[in-house]
Amino acid sequence: MGIVATSFRDELLAAGLLVPLGADGLYGRAAAFEDVVDALARLIVSLGAADGAARIRFPPIEPRSVFDRTDYLRSFPDLTGAVVTFRGDDAGHARLLAAADTGDDWTELLEPADAMLCPAVCHPLYPTLTGTLPAGGATYDLQGWCFRHEPSVDPARMQAFRQHEIVYVGDAAGARAHRDRWVERGTELLADLGLDVEAVVANDPFFGRVGRMLATNQRDQELKIELVVTVASADQPTAVVSSNCHEDHFGAAFGINTAEGDVAHSACVGFGLERVTLALLRRHGLDVERWPSTVRDRLWP
Ligand code: ZN
């Protein structure tokens, strides 16, 4: 896949759709790219509005206390990003500058800022829901930047990207229904946009020995369904939407209860805005103006 992924990236860069920032997986986005992202976001907002989703936007950074409670560190330590800062005095500042001037690793002199880069946009939501939910649960529309440390030449594997999520928090049956409804809606939307989409049971790259157990549970319980399409390589389709049942993982961690007094379950569907955009560029060509009118009319009605 390496060669195919690289050549698709080269085409995107040559067309000026992505702007290289000097590190794998970090790009600027040109206007034509952003226009598609904005159009997709509008479509997802209107689909979410049908569920009465309350729209909230969080920053791409969460308090470390929140990150700790999500247990992300157990599953994906290798993808995390922590914010560090300088907390020293004048003498420390001099050491910092000396290290920088001599080309040494000055970041070793920084200290944790008690903040983490969000690996998933729904994390900051849960601590705001501690307590008792309204009867029937609640649905939220979230969009924001995520960070995952997996530098790659595959343009679909960015280190910083946007997720647009519709999250349900309520009882177990409601969470399953939300997940299944959004697998359907996501499939329909992507098919409307001309993509050949397939729903598959996900297999997340959980880390290490504990991770293999978590991966087996995720697969056996069919907790996460991904919608996959061709982006960089036809042999290895890319997940562009994932619809995920968390069971009571976040409900228990953040003390969220249903109106009936049970620990809340949650489910979220996440659209990878860059990935869907890339899939459309791959499918319909790099000149957005020349995309089929059916696709353009759906994006810009
Ligand atoms: Zn989520």
Residues whose N, C-alpha, C, O or C-beta is under 5 A from the ligand:
A	BS01	ZN	A120 C122 E165 C268
